[in-house]
Structure formats: C-alpha cells, structure tokens
Amino acid sequence: MMKMVSTTEVARHAGVSQTTVSRVLNRPEQVKKETYDKVMQALAELDYGNASTPHAAPPEASKQLILLFSKDCAADDFSRMREFTETAQASGYRLVAHALTGGESMEDSEALVSGAAGVIGMGSLADEFKAYLNETTAFLQAEETAGEEKPFDGRKAAFLATSHLAEKGHQQIAWVGGDVSDEGERLQGYYEALAHHQLKLRKKRIHSTQNPSDFDAIAAELCSFKKPTSAFVAASYEEGLQLFNSLASAGFKVPKEISIVVIGEAQEGEEAGLTAVKPPSSAQPFAQQVVDRLISQIEGKEQESEAAEDELQLHKGTTVKKFKERQKNKA
C-alpha cells in the first residue's frame, strides 16, 4: 500500500510552511503566484493524494492593495493615505488602508490582507506577520523602499553629457575634472562618447583642476588653439560652476560662445541653471516610489522597474547652444 504524503512533507519539499501549503490547497487566492507554483510543483513531485486529489484552482488576479499603519505611526504617516490611494488608482488598483492597534491576533492580521494582490507596511509590523506577508503575497515596507539611493553611473553620465554637445554640432569638446571619486569612470565615458560620434580625442583639451586658479588659466588659454574649444564637460556641478564664473570673468558669453554641460547635481546654494546630467530624480513622491515598486513586483516587472529607475536625466539648463561655424573664427 502506498504511503500518503503529508502536508508537512510537502512544505519541507517546497521550502515553505505547512500553513502555506494548507492555504494553497484551501484558499489559493491568498497566495502569491510564485509561492503557489512552488507548492503545486512539490505536490506533483511527491504525488500528493496519490494524484487523485484535484488541484486547487490557480489564484485569480487581484487588483486590491492593502496599506497597513502600525500603532507607532505618526499623524504625518496617516496624512499620506490619500496620496497612496490616488497613486494606486492611477495604476488601476484599489487601495484599502487599515490602522493596527497592536493587539490583533495572527489570525486577525491575516484576515485583514486576505485576497490582496500586495501589501504596504507603514511603521513597525510584528516580525511574525512580516514573515507571513513575505511568504504569501507581494509585500514592501514603505520606509525601506522609498528613497533608496541608486548608484550614480558616472561613466554613463559623462557619455550622455558629451553626446548631448556632439549632437548640438560641437566638435571641439574639452573635459574639466579634478578629484572626483569616480573621475576615472567619468573620463572614460567622455572618451567613449567622442569615439562614438567620431570626434578626435585631443589630450590638450583634457584639463585637470586642483584649485580655483586653474579655471582662470583654462579661460585665458581658450583661444590659443587653432580650433578653439566650443564646449566643456565638467566632472562635477561645482567645477562647472567655477568654470562658468572664470569664463564670464574672461569676457566669454555662456552659452552664446561657449557651452557647458556638468555631471551631477548642485549643492545647496550653488544652483546656477547649468545644463546637467543628474542621477535619477529623488524628488519622486514617496507614495509613487512605493506603489510603483510594489506593482512591479506584483506584475513581475521588477527588473524593468529597476532599469527605469537607473536612467539618468539631462536637465536642460541655460548653458548649451547649438554650435555655429562662426565660433571657430573667433579671435
């Protein structure tokens, strides 16, 4: 006689809890697809029920998101509820919010999120409940998700900055860079853009700066070349600003005569409207960041979402102008 397989054995085989196996068999709508598929595979491999037990129906796609506020949430946290609701609606989802008292049983907590496509937690949720959410549905802790700092790709930024100038018709594009942590990567991006646009790399147009007087020297020798530099890529916003000031002091008009594109963002108090390649915007609304990430997880688009977040932004300031032939002949 064949030995019957228990749900405990299925759970061990699938790498989930026995409760999850039970939920797949009895309430599959409460289980995220990845977990459901894992358990169903284990059931098949172990010949659960001697293959005579009908499989549970696959969970139907839900369009409901649950926002949970823990008991330690402040008034400012609750004030975000409308923002979360409207963001979810814009993406075709309905959001329902619950305020937890901290006295809910595990059963009560599970009931609150029953049938949800995904759950957002605000504040401190119980570890056991968080483990349950991570195992059974798409779950994100809002504070840990929003505002995550993305690595800045200096090489790609320099390539974009240089390409922007090349596409404006500039051919004599110089580099200005000092002690930036990844300056080597940024400079490499500048080299690659010149090659991509079939522009000559001239070492005399690569300027290393160590102090403010270096920028004045660059401005002073600008017209000493047979083919004067018509545009600069600066390794940082600060260096671009110093270059801008030195060029202005030397009588050059930016961008009428010289164009500048900088890499990075302005520090507080130094915003000067420079054309800049910036990291992905950190100004995206808090709720937008969280809901977008959760929906990407639900719909299996996590990689696509991360790729989009990694995109650099070209802020078109006031320091770039299309190159004109007459600039070459300026004395």
N, C-alpha and C positions, 0 to 999 in steps of 0.2 A: 504493500500500500504506500502510495506517495505521501511524503510528509508535507503538510500545509505550511506555507510560508507566512510568517507573522509580519505585522506592520513594523515591528521593531527591527526585524531583519531588513526589510525594505528601506527603512530610514537609514540604517547603517550603510547599506549598499549605495544609497543616493547621496549620503553625506548631509542629511537634513534631520530634523527632529521628528519623533513619532507623531507629534501633534500636526506637523506639516503634512505628513503622509495622510493622516486622517482627514485633513482639510481638503486635500486634493481629491480624495475619494467622495467626500460628502458635500463640500462647499467650494468647488474649484474656482468660483468667481472671486474668491478672496485671495487667490494665489497668483503671483506674477508669472508670466508665461515661461520665463527661464526656469523657475523652480518647478512649475507644473511639468514641463517637458522632461526635466531631470528625474522626477519621481515616476512619471509614466514609463520612462525608459527602464528604470530599475524594476518596476512591476513586470514589464515584459521579459526582462532578462532573468528574473527569478521565477517566472511563470506563476505569478501570484494568483491564488484561487484556481490553480490547475488550468489557467487560461479560459476558464468557463465564466468567470465573473465579468460582466460587461464593463467596459472602460467608462470612466466618468466623462461627461461632455466637456470639451475644451471651454475654458472661460471666455465669456463674451467680453468684448472690449468695452471698458467703462470710460465715461467722459467726466467723471467726478474726481475732484481733488479735495483733500481734507487738509485744513490748516489747524494745527494744534497749538494752543497757547498754554504754556506751563504756568503753574501758580506763581512763579517768580518773575513773570513778565511785567514790565512797567507799562505805564499809560502810553508811552511813545510806541511801544510794540503793537498795542491794540489799534493805534491810530493808522497803522499800515494796512489794516484789513481791507479797506476799500480799494487801495492800490493793488493788492493781491487779487481781489475779486475781478476788477476790471481787466487786469493783465491776463488772467485765466480765460475770461470771456472772449477776449480778443483772439485767443488761440483756439477757440472752440470748446473750452472746458468750463464746467460749472464748479465753483469753489464753495465749500461749506466750512465754516470755522467753528471750533469748539474750544471753550476755556476749561482747562483741567483744574480741579481743586487739590489734587494730590492724594485724595482719599479713594480714588477709583480702584476697583479690583482689576486684576489682569483681564478677567472676562469682560468687565465693563469697558475697558480700554480697547479690547479687540472689537467689541461691538461698534464702537464709535467710528472705526475705519473700515468696517465691513463693506465690501463691494467697491472700494475706492480704487481708481487707477494709480494714484500716487498720494503720498502724504508729505507734508512740510511740517517740520517741528520748529517751534519758536521757544527758546528758553531751555531749561533743564528737564528732559524727559527721563523717566526711570530706565536704567540700563537694560532691565529685562524686556521692557516694552520696545526699546530701540532695537534690541536684538531680534525681536519678533518682527518688527517692521522691515528691517533689513532683509529678513529671510522670506517674507511673504509678499512684499509689494515694492514699488519704486519709492524710495524714501530719501529725503535730504534734510539735514539740519541747516536751517536758514543761515545762522551766523557763521557756519563753517564753509558755506558755499559761496555766498555773496562776497564780493570784494577780494576774491582770491587773486593774488598778484601773478600776472602772467610774465614769463621771462621775455625780456626785450631782445629781439633779434637784431643786433647792431649791424651785422653784415647785410641782412635783407634791407634794413632801413637805409643804409648807405647806397645800396644798389638802386633803391627806389628814388632817393634824392637826386643821384647823379643822372638817372634815366629821365627824370622829370625835366631837368635842364637840357639834356640832349634832345628831347622831344620838342623843346621850345626853340631848337635851332642852334644852341650853344655848342661850340666845338672846343674852345679853349677853356676847359673846366679845371679849376685848381682845387686842391684839398688843403684844409686848415685843421690841424688836430694836435692836441697836447696830450697830457697824461689822463686818458680815459681808460677805465678798467678793461674794456674790450676793444680798445682802439685798433688793435691788430685785425680784429674781425671786421670792423667798420671800414678800415682802409682796404681790406681785401674786397669788400663789397663795391667800393669805388673803382678798384681795378677791373673787376668783373663787368661793371656797367660800361666802362669805357670800351672794353673789348666787345661787348655785346652790340654796342652802337658803332663799332668800327672807328673809334676815335683813338688818336695816338696818346700813349702814356708818356708824359714828359716829367722826369724827376724834378726838374726845376720848378714845377708847379705844385709840388708836394711840400707844404710848409709846416714845420714842427714849431709849436709855440710853447714857451715856458713862462713868459712874463708879458705884461701889457705893452712894453716897447716893441715886442716882436710884431704886433699887429700894425703899429705905425710904420715899421720897416716894410711890411708887405704892401701897404698902401703906397709908400714912397716909390717902390720899385715897379709898381704895376704897369707903367707904360714903357719900361725898359726892354720889354720883349718885342721881337719883330711882329709877332701876332699877340697882342695884349690879351691877358686873361679877361674873359667876359662874364665869368660866373664862378662862384665858390660853393663848395660843400663844406660845412663846418661840422666837426665831430661832436659838438655839443651846442646847446642853445646859448650857453654863457659865452663860448668862443665866437659864435656867430654874432652875438650882440656886441662884443668887443671889436670884432672886425667891422661891423656896421658903423660904429662910432668913429673908428680910425679912418675909414673911407670917407665919411662925412667931413671929418676934420681936414682931410686932404683935398677936399673940394669935389669929390665924386658924388654923383646922384644915384641913389639906390631906389628903384631898380632901373631907372632910365638908362644908366650907363653900365651899371654892374648889378648882377643878380646874385642872390644868396639863398641857399636852402640849408637849414640846420637839422641836426638829428637830435631828437629828444624834446622834452617839454621845458617851458620856462619855469624858473624858481619863483617863489612868491616875490612880487615886487619888481620883476625884471621883464615882464611881458612887453614886447615892442612890435608885435604884429609881424614877426618874421615868418616866412614860409617854412614850415617844419614838417618833418616826418615824425609822428608821435606813436607811442605804444597804444595798444587797444584802449579805447576810452574807459576810464574808471568812473565816468560820470553817469553810466547807465543806471537807471533807477534800481534800487535794492530789490524790489519785488520782481522786476523784469529779469534780473540776473537769476534769481532763484527759480521762478516759474519756467523760464526758458530751459534751464538746465534739467529740471525735473521732467518736462515734456520730452526733451531729447532722450532722456533715459527711458521713459515710457515707450516711446515710439522707435527705440533702437537706433537713434541718430546721434549717439554720444560723440563719436569720432568726428562727424560732420560739424557738430556744435563746437567742439574744441578747435577745429581748424578755422572756423569762422571767427572765434574769439582771438585767434592768434594773428589776425590780419592787422597790418599796420595802417595808419591813417595819414594821409597827406593833407595837412592843414594849409590851405592856400591863403597865405598872408599877403603882404604887400611888397615882397622883396624879390619877385621874379617877373621878368618881362621877356617877351619873345625877342630873340636875337635879331638885330638888323645889321646888314652889311656895313653900314657907315660906322659902326662901332670899331671895326677893325682899323679904320684910318684915323682914329682919334689920336692926337699928338700927346 
